[in-house]
Amino acid sequence: MTYRGRFAPSPTGALHFGSLIAAVASFADARAHGGTWIVRIEDLDRPREVPGAADAILCTLRALGLYWDEEPLFQSRRTQAYAQALQQLTVRGLTYPCACSRAEIARDGRHGPAGPIYAGTCRPGLPPGRPPRSLRLRTPPTAVRVHDRIQGEQRQDVAQDFGDCILRRADGLHAYQLAVVVDDAWQGISHVVRGADLLDSTPCQCLLQQSLGLATPSYAHVPLAVDATGHKLSKSQAAAPVDPAAPWPALLRAWGWLGQAAAPAESRTSLAGFWEYAARAWRIERVPRVVRACVDPNPQASILL
């Protein structure tokens, strides 16, 4: 199999340590397999986009020696492809309009790993007098099994544990679940290495792939980095950005955090030298599974496990 991997950040802020872990893992795995590594900017959620963030992320990746092999793809330029996929699903009777608000879903839904699970209120049809707000996938009552290269065998009854996922949001934007499936197929992605916060979404994405007649890539979900209070390091938690002017501390720390053997001194004289070493030394079986690893956002700080 030809290896094609990708890193897909959202331009809602600077690259932080939590995102760096996923970038390093996906890049190292691609290079270890002699494969292609692609960067996709997931900028569908335009209201949350920070001006200049996409360029800043690309600049930081270059500063870390993470060079992509093809021109970066911007999801904001792919809306027609998502609309076509949505139409394909609708023609097959696999979608339905939903009138429910977030407040109603939170009130009526059961609690799930990704938040309230939609109760299926609009599955039989829109309530009288209620206009449609979003479009949902009509999820079949079946269990989906996924083999994850890090987390092992995963099984989820998507309808029961995740619910009917949104494919087009109330604001008219296409949802992440649909866009990521369409773009992974269009770019020929064979291996997805990403953060474990997306592990629960993977079975839903597999269902969408099956419904659209698309191939399912190999998945590997790296554990999340969290702060001392147990919160995921993310832009919303104001995690410290990776400094492109001083890339080594964050890069070596991410490499070690992923459970990899310490890079010898001779490999740390240049970024190119480090990545030559990393391509030989990378062992995905050394990456820990999902753990509550407490990590200080300061790249100079020690790692607490």
Order of alpha helices (4+ residues) and beta strands (2+ residues): beta-alpha-beta-alpha-beta-alpha-beta-alpha-beta-beta-beta-beta-beta-alpha-beta-alpha-beta-alpha-beta-beta-alpha-alpha-beta-beta
